[in-house]
C-alpha cells in the first residue's frame, strides 16, 4: 500500500503512534464492476444515489468535488456509511491510514457488501488502490462509475492484476445485490408502567393483580409473561448436570465452596490449598457431596447450587438489555424468576431492585435511534463504541478505559468482565468474571472498534475503549456533546445487581416441552403494544 499521494499533501499519514499491521487477503471476491456512463446522464447519478442504503448493505459514494486524494475519499466513504467527519483530528481519523482503517472497520461491522463510487475517473491512483484494497479486505462488490468518457483509461489505472468487468447498463448494478432490504424497527415510544409491587417472586404477580386495575395489570403482565417465556426457552435448552469425568478439573467446582466476595487472587489461593491437601478422588467426592456436582437432579438431595452463574448472568442481562425503564426490567426479571422456578431453578436476586444499579436499571436504553445518532455524530469506531458502552453500562470512565479487547465475544453480543473494580483481572475462569450482554443495536459499534484496533495491531489485552474515553473522559464527553447525548450517572461495576445473583436447584421441572410458553416468541410489549 502506498503512502500519501500528491493529492494528500498536508494530510497526515497516520494519527496514531503505533504502526498498523498488514494482512493477507485469502478470499475470493467479485471482479470490479466498471459502469460507463458515456453521456454523463444525471438520471444515472440520481438512481445510484437513491439506491444507497447502509441498512440493506449497500452504499453509494459521491466524492467531494475538487478532491482526488485518498484521505478525502475515505471521509466521503464514512459519510456514505452514515458517519460524521466533523472532528477527524480529535478522533484521530484525519490521517490516510486510520481513516481507511475506520472505513474497513465500519464496512465489516455493518455487513456492507456493495460499494458504488461515482466520478471514479477523477480518483487518484492512491484512491483507486485503497478502494481495491478495501474490496479484498471486506469482500465487497466494488462498482466504479465513470461519466462522459470511455472505461479503458480507468482500467489501465487499476492496480495490476485487478479482475474487472465493464458494463453499460446501470440496471445490472442495481440487480447485482442478493440481499433484500430488512424491515426497519419501529420507532421506540415506550410508556411508563404503572406502580408495581415490591414483593419477592412467590407473591409478586398475585400482589400486582390485587393492587392494579384490570387494564394496568394486563400491561404489566404482558412484560412479566415475556420474561417467563424467555426463561422457559432458556431452561429447556440447558442440559441436565452430567457425571464428573476423570479429565474434569475438580478445583473449578471447589471455587463455589469459598466465601462470596473474595478477590480472584484469594479464590485462586484458597482453591490451591484444597488441591494441595486432598487427592483428586477426595476432591471429586467433596465436590459431589457438598455441591451435588456431577449428579442428575433426580438423584441428589436438594437444594443444590446452580454452578454456571456466568451463563445465568448472560441470560438475564440479555433479557433486559433493551428494557426501556426500571419497572420494565423488574417485571422481566420477576417473570424470568417464575419461569425458571417452573423448571426447578430458584434465582436469588438482590432485594433492592428499586434502587439497585446494573443492566436495565441504571445506564440508558440504547435503541436503533440512539445508535443512529451516535454514528451520525462521530467517525471513529472506538469513539462511537465508547459512548454506546458508557450509555448501556453506566460504568465509571476509569472502568470503561480498562475493558480489554478480548472481553468482547466474537459476535459482539457479550462482555466478559472482571468481578472487581478492574475489568482486566479475571483470568481464564468463569467464576472470576461476570457477563454483561451488549444490546443488539450497539453490537456493530463494539465490533467495529475491535476491528479497527486489530488493524492497528492491537493484542487481546489492549484496552478496547481507552482511546475513545481519554484522560479525564475528555474524548468521551466531546463525543457525547457532538452526538447530543447525555451520559448517565456512573455506578461502580461491583455494585451491579447481576454480580450477586445465585441459582439453586430446588426441585424437578414441572414444565414440558409442549407447553405454550416454550414455542412462543413474545414481542416486546413496549415496542408493539397490543
N, C-alpha and C positions, 0 to 999 in steps of 0.2 A: 504494500500500500504506500502510495507516495505521500509526501508531506504537503505543506501548504503550497498552493499554486500562486501564480501572479495575481489571479483574481481574488485570492485570500490574503493579499498583502495587508499587514497591520492587524490581522486576526491571529490570536494566539493559537499555537498548535494544540496545546494541552493546558487545561486549568488546574490539573492535579499534579501533586508532587511525585506520586508513584507511577512507574511506567506501565502502560497497558500490556496485555498479553495477546499473543497471536492464537490462532485456532486453525484447524484443518477442516474444510467443508467435505463431508462424506455422504452427501445426499444427492439424489437425482432431482433436478429442478427443471421446470418447463423452459423452453427457449424464450429469449427476449422477443416480445412482440413489438414490431415497429409499424405504427399506423401512419400512413402517408395521406395527409390532408392537403392535396395539391392546391385547392382553391382558397385555402385559409377560411373555411366556412365557419361563421360564428355559431351556427347551429351545432356543429360538431363539438365545439368547446362547451356550449351550454349543456348538451346532452351528457357529456362526460362529467362535468361538474355536478350535475344533478344525480348522477349515478353513484357519487361518493357517499358512503355510509359506513363509518367505522364499526357500528354495532353489527352490521352484516358482514364485516370482514374485508371491506374494500375502501380505499381512499383515492382521491384524485388530487394531485398537487399542481398548483398553478404558480410557477416560480415568480418571485418578486421581479418586476421589470428592472432592467439596468443592473442586475446582479448575475454573475455567472460562476462564482466561487463555490467550493464545496461546503463551507460553513453556512452561507445564506441558504443554500439548498436544503441542508439539514434542518434549519429553522423553519423553512417552508413545509417540510415533511411533518415536523412537530405540530405546526399549526393545523395541517390537514388531519392530524390524529386527534385534534381537539385540545391540544395543549397551548399554553400561552408562553411566548418567548419575550416577556416584558422585562425580566430580571435575569438575563443569562449570566452576567458576571457574578451576582450574588449566589446564584445556584450552581455556578461553576460548570456551565454548559455553553460558554461562549466560544471555546476553542474548537478546532476542527475535529479532533479525536473524540473528546467527550460528547460533543453534540451528536455525532454519528453513533456513538455507543448508546446514547439516550434513545435515538431512533430505533436501533436494533432491539433495545430492551422493551420499548413500548410496542413495537410491531409484534414481537414474540408473545408478550404477555396478553395483548388484546386479540391474539389469533387473527391478525391481518394476513390475508392470503393473496391479495391483489393490490398492486400499487401502480397507478396510472400517472405519468408525468407529462404535462402539456409543455409545449415550446421546447421540446428536447433538443432541437437543432441549435439552440443557443447555449446549451450547457458546456462547461469547460471539460477538458479531458479528466481532470481530477473529480469533477462531479459525476461524470459517467462511470468512472472507476468505482466510486463509492456506492453508486446505485447497484452496479453489478455485484459488488461485494455483499451488499445487503441481500440481494437475491440469493446468493449462495448460502449466506448465514441463516436466513429465515425461511428459505424455500418458497419464496413468494412468486407470483406471476407478475413479472415486470413488463409494463406496457409503456413504450416511449412514443409520443405523438409528435410528429413534425408537421409544420404548416408552411405552405407556399413554396415548397421545393421537393425534390426527389429524395428518396431514402438512402441513396448509396453513399453520400458523403458521411452521414451519421454511421452507417455500417462500418466504414473504414476507420472511424474513430473509436469504435468499441474496443475494449481490451482484447488482446489476441486470444483466440480460442473460444470466444463467447458464442454460444449457439443462438441463432436468431431466426425470426420468421417475419417477412414483410407482408402486410395485409393492407387493403384499401377500404374495407368496409368496417365502419365503426360498430356495426351490429355484431361482428364476430367478437369484439371486446366485451360488449355488454352480455353476450350469451356465453362467455367462456368460463364464468364462475359457476361452481356447482353448489354453492351454499345458498340456502334460502334465508330470507330475512326473518329473524326470530321475532316473536311477539314482544313488544316492549311492555315493561312493567307499568301498571297503573300508578299515577302519582300517589304518594303516601299522604293520606289525610286522616290519621288516627284520631279518635276522640277518647278522652279520658274515661276510664271505667268508673262506676260508682264506688263508694267506700266499700272495702272488703274486710272480712273479719281477720283478727289477729289470733287465729287458732292453729293448732297442730293439724296434721293431715287427717287424723282419725275423725275429727269433728268439723273440719273446715267447710266442706261442701254443705253439710246439714245446717251449719250456722249461717252460711250465705243464703241458703234457701229461706231460713226463718227471718232473716233481717232485711232482705231486699224485696222490692216489689217484683211481680212476675216478669215484667219486661226487663228490668235491670238484672234479675237473676239469669235470664236467658242470655244476656250479653256476656256476663262473666263466665257462665257455664260453658259457652262456646269456646272460650280461651282455655278453660280448665280441661275440657274434653280433648282439645288439641294436644295438650301436654300428656294426657293419659294415653291417647292413641299412639303418640310418638314413643312413649315408654314401652308400650306393648310390642311395637315393632322391634325396638332395640333389644328387649328381653328375649323375644323369640329367635333373634339372630345370635344370641350368646350361647356358646357351648357350655354344657354342664361340666363341673370340675372333674378331671380325669385323675387316674392314679399317678403318684410320683414315680418317675422313671429314674434309672440309675444315673443317667447322664445329666439330670437336672441339678442345679446348684441349690442346696437347702438353705444356704446363707441368705439367699434372696427372700425366702419366706420368713426367716427369722428376724428380718428388719421390723416386721409388724409386732414383734414382742416388745420392742423398745418403746419408751415413752414418746408420745407425740410432742413435737416442738423442738427436738434435738436438731442440731446443725448436721449438715451432710457429713462432716468430719467425725462428729461424735457418734453418729449412727454407724459409720464405717468401722470405727474403733471398737464399738460395742459388739458389732456383729463378728469382728475378727476374734474377739475374746471367746465368744461361743464356739467359733470354728476351731480355735486352738485347743479348747478344753474338752471337746467331745469328738467322738468318732463320727464318720459320715452316717453310719447306721443309726447312732443315737440321735443325731441331728434330725434325720428324717422322721424318726419316731416322735421326737419332741415337737416338730412342726405339725405332724399329722394329729398328735394328741391334743395339743393346745389350740391350734388354729383350724383343725379339721381339714387341713390342706391335703389334697390327694384322695379324698373320698367323695363319692357321689352324695348328693343331698339326702337321698332316701336311706343312706347307710350311716349317717352321722347324727350326733347329738346336737340339737340346735339350742341357742343361736350359734352361727358360725360366721366368722368375719369374711366379708367380700374382699378378695385380695387384689383387685385391679382398680384401685382408686383413680389412677390416671385415666383409664378408659371411661370411668363414671364421670370424671370432670369433663372429658371431651364431649360426652353425650349431652350433659346438662348445659355446658357453656354454648354448644352449638344450638341447642334448643332455644335459648334466649338471645342468641346473637343478633336477631333482628327485632327484638322486642322494643316497642316504642316508648313504654313508660314503666315505672317501677311496679305499678299494680298489674300490668300485663305479665311482667316477669314473675311475680309472686303467684299469680294464677297458673302460669305454665309449670312452675316448679311444684306447686301443690298437686296439680294434675299428674305430673310425672311421678311424684311420690306414690300417688294412688295406683297408677298403672304398674309400677314396679312391685308394689305390695301385693297386687293380684298374682304376681309370679313368685311370691315368697321372699322378695328382697325389700328390706326396710332401709330407706335412705334417711340418714340423720342430717338435717340442715341446721344452720345457725338459728337461734331463737329470735333474733332481732332483724328479720329481713326488711322491716320497715325503715330501719336506719343503717343497715349494713352497706358495705361497699362491694363492688365487684361487677362482673358481667351482667348487663341488663338492669343494674340498679344505679350505678354511677357511670360516668362516661356519657357519651352522647350517641343516639341512634345514627348509624351510618347507612344511609339509603342510596339508591342509584342517583337521586338528585344531588345528594351531598357529594358523592364521588365525582359526578359531572362538574360540580362547582370547583372541586379541588383541581381536577385536571385542566379546567379552563383558566386556572389561576397560576399554574406552575408548569415548567417543562422538565424539571429534574425528577426522575422516578424516585430517588432517595428522599427528596424534599416532600413529594406527594405522599409517599408511604409513611414518612414520619408524622405528618399531620393526621392522616387517616388513623394510624395506630394510637396517637395521642387521644383522638376522639373516642374510639371504641373501647380502649382500655382504661383511660383515666389515670394511667401510670404517671408518677413523677418524672420529670425530664431526665434526672440522673439515672433512673432505671431504664428509660427508653434508650438512652445513649449506649447502654451496655448490652442490649439484646444482640446475641451473636447471629450471624447469617445462618449458621447451622441449626438454629432453633426453629426455623420455618420449615414446615413439611414440604415435600416435593410439589404438591398441588396448591400450596399456599393457604390451605384451609385450617392450619393449626400451628400454634406457637407452643413449644415445649420449653418452659422457663423454670429457673431456679425457685425453690420454695422460700428462700430468704430474700434479703434486700438486694442481692446481686444476681441477675439472671444468668451469669456465666457459670455459677457454682453449682452445677447439677450433675456432672459426671455422666455415667452411662446407665444409671439405674432409674427406672420409672418411679421409684419410691422417693427419690430426692428431687423430683421436679413436678411441676403442675402443668396441666393442659389448659390452654386458652384458645377457644375457637375463634377464627377470623370470620367476620361477617362476609357473606358471599360477594357483595359489591366491592369490598376492599381487597379481595384476594389478588386481583390483577395488579394492583399498585405494589403490593409487597413482592410479588413475583418479579415485576419489572425492576424493582430496586435490587433484588438479589441478582438478577441477570446483569444489570449494569455493573455491580461490584465484581461479579465473576469476570466480566470483560476487562475490568481493571486489574484482575489477578488476585482478587480477594479470597482468602482462605476461609474455611467454615467458621473459624473462631473470630473472624473480623466482625466488628460492630456493624449491624445492618443499617441502623438509622442515625448513627452519630453525626454524619456529615449533614443530615437534614435537621438535626436539633441544634447543634452549635453550642459554643460557650455561652453559659447563662441563658440558654434557649433562644439565642438571638435569631438564628435561622428559622426555627420553628415559629416564633412569634411573627417574623416577617412573612412567612408563607401563609399563616392564618389570616393576617391582615390583608394580604393580596387576594386571598380567596373569600374574604368576607365571612370568615368563620370564627366563632368564639370558642376558645379552649375551655373544657370543663374543669372544675376544681380537681386537683390531683388527689389520689388516695393511695397510700403505700401498698405495694403489691402483696405484702404478707398479711394484710388485713382484709383481703378479698374473701367473700363468703365461700367460694368453691375450694379454697385451700384447706378448710377444716372439715369438709364433708366426709362421712363414713357410710359404709354399707354393711348390712348384716343379713345373712340368710336366716329367716325366722320360720319358714315353713315350705311346703310343697307348692308348686304352681297350681293355681285354680283357673287358669286361662288356657283355652285350647286354640290351636291354630285356625280353627274355623270361626272363631269369634269375630264379629264385625269390625272391631277396632283395629285388628291386625291388617285387614285388607284395605282399609280406608286411608287415603292420603288427605288429611284435612287441610282446607285452605286457611290462610291466615285471616282470622275474623276481623283484624283491624285494617286489612288492605281491601278485602272483598266482603264488606258487611252484608249479611243476609237481609 
